[in-house]
Amino acid sequence: MPRIECEIRSFIDKPKYEELIQRLKKEAEFLGERDEVTYYLDVPQDLRIQRNDDYAKIWLKKGKLHDEAREEIEIRFFKDDFGKMENMLSVIGINPEIKWFRKRNEFSWKGIRVFVDHTKGYGYILEFERIVSPEKQEAAISDLRNKMAELGVEETPKEVFDKAFRDYKESWPSLVEKEQ
């Protein structure tokens, strides 16, 4: 059965980022903080590789970037093998198009995954996620919106994320360097 990732997100400012981490540490189950390096690969599909503090993975998200519901196929592997995966992909002509450097705080709150992120050069983001079967995606998205409203955060329109992504894609090396 396909795994449909339902997610909504919002840009937030640094004070809201800090406030949400403190609030969720009191109200939710804190699943941890981790550093992630993610490469968006230069292929027509949304194919990515990532290394974080615990593991590495390669995954494909079907559909369009920032869609609120997409099928996801993920394969995890040892984080120490990330360089080998990057090298193998490079040998066959698949190279990183964009690199993301993110600090992720993960929570389980009221039946959903909540991520409070800071991505260097991109910004602070609150993301709500639930993995469901295809027939449950509309209800899941509605529930995610209601839960985000409970935290007093308004979902950022997809068009705003699309523009921010295009801007980051054009100049990510200099944006990341500014935050070093």
C-alpha positions in Angstrom: 0.0 0.0 0.0 1.4 3.5 -0.8 2.6 5.7 2.0 1.1 9.1 1.6 2.9 11.8 3.4 0.5 14.6 4.3 2.2 17.7 5.5 1.6 21.4 5.9 4.2 24.0 6.9 4.7 27.6 7.9 7.6 30.0 7.9 8.0 31.3 11.5 10.4 33.8 13.0 13.2 33.0 15.5 11.2 34.0 18.6 8.3 31.8 17.5 10.8 29.0 16.8 12.2 29.2 20.3 8.7 29.6 21.8 7.4 26.5 20.0 10.3 24.3 21.1 9.7 25.3 24.7 6.0 24.8 24.5 6.1 21.5 22.7 8.8 20.2 25.1 6.0 20.6 27.8 3.0 19.5 25.8 4.3 16.8 23.5 6.7 13.9 23.4 10.1 15.2 22.5 11.6 12.8 20.0 14.9 14.5 19.7 17.1 17.1 18.0 19.3 16.3 15.1 21.5 17.9 12.5 20.6 16.9 8.9 22.4 17.4 5.6 20.1 16.8 2.6 21.0 16.9 -1.1 18.2 17.5 -3.6 19.4 15.6 -6.6 19.5 17.0 -10.2 16.9 14.7 -11.7 13.4 15.4 -12.9 11.8 13.6 -9.9 12.1 14.8 -6.3 14.9 12.5 -5.3 17.0 13.2 -2.2 19.7 11.8 0.0 20.2 12.7 3.6 22.6 12.1 6.4 21.6 12.9 10.0 22.9 12.1 13.4 21.3 8.6 13.4 21.1 7.2 9.9 21.2 8.1 6.1 18.5 7.6 3.6 17.6 8.0 -0.1 14.0 8.8 -0.8 11.7 9.8 -3.6 8.6 12.0 -3.2 6.1 11.6 -6.0 4.2 14.7 -7.1 5.3 18.3 -7.0 7.4 20.0 -4.4 5.3 21.5 -1.5 2.2 19.5 -2.4 0.3 18.8 0.8 0.0 15.0 0.0 2.5 12.9 -1.9 3.5 9.3 -2.0 6.9 8.7 -0.5 9.4 5.8 -1.0 12.3 5.7 1.5 15.3 3.5 2.0 17.5 3.9 5.0 21.1 2.9 5.3 24.1 3.4 7.6 25.1 7.1 8.0 28.7 6.1 7.4 27.7 5.0 3.9 26.4 8.4 2.9 29.6 9.3 1.1 29.5 6.0 -0.9 25.9 6.7 -1.9 26.9 10.2 -3.0 29.8 8.9 -5.0 27.8 6.1 -6.6 25.1 8.6 -7.7 27.8 10.9 -9.0 29.4 8.1 -11.1 26.1 7.6 -12.9 25.6 11.3 -13.5 23.3 12.2 -10.6 24.7 15.1 -8.6 23.4 17.4 -5.9 21.5 20.4 -7.2 20.9 21.9 -3.7 22.3 21.2 -0.3 20.3 21.9 2.9 21.8 22.1 6.4 19.1 21.8 9.0 18.7 21.6 12.7 15.5 19.6 13.3 13.5 19.3 16.6 11.0 16.5 16.4 7.9 16.0 18.5 4.9 13.7 18.6 1.9 15.8 19.5 -1.8 14.8 19.4 -1.2 12.0 17.0 1.0 13.9 14.5 4.7 14.5 13.9 5.7 18.1 14.5 9.0 19.5 13.3 10.5 22.8 14.4 13.4 23.5 12.0 16.1 25.9 11.3 17.6 25.5 7.8 20.7 27.6 7.2 20.1 30.3 4.6 16.4 29.3 4.2 14.7 30.1 7.5 12.7 28.8 10.5 9.9 26.4 9.7 7.1 24.6 11.5 6.0 21.5 9.8 3.2 19.1 10.6 3.2 15.6 9.1 1.1 12.4 9.1 1.6 9.3 7.0 -1.7 7.8 5.9 -3.3 5.5 3.3 -4.5 7.3 0.1 -8.2 7.3 1.2 -7.4 9.1 4.5 -5.3 12.0 3.1 -8.0 14.7 2.9 -9.1 14.1 6.5 -5.4 14.1 7.6 -4.7 17.4 6.0 -7.8 19.0 7.6 -6.7 17.7 11.0 -3.1 19.0 10.4 -4.6 22.5 9.7 -6.7 22.4 12.8 -3.7 21.4 15.0 -1.5 24.1 13.5 -4.2 26.6 14.4 -4.2 25.3 18.0 -0.6 26.5 18.2 -1.5 29.9 16.9 0.3 29.5 13.6 -1.1 30.1 10.2 -0.1 27.9 7.3 2.1 29.6 4.8 0.7 29.4 1.2 2.4 27.0 -1.1 3.3 29.8 -3.5 5.4 31.5 -0.8 7.3 28.3 -0.2 7.7 27.8 -4.0 9.2 31.3 -4.3 11.5 30.8 -1.3 12.7 27.5 -2.7 13.5 29.1 -6.1 15.4 31.9 -4.4 17.4 29.4 -2.3 18.1 27.2 -5.3 19.6 30.2 -7.1 22.0 31.2 -4.4 22.1 28.5 -1.7 26.0 28.5 -1.3 26.2 32.2 -0.4 23.0 32.0 1.8 24.5 29.2 3.8 27.8 30.9 4.1 26.2 34.0 5.5 24.9 32.0 8.5 28.2 30.3 9.3 
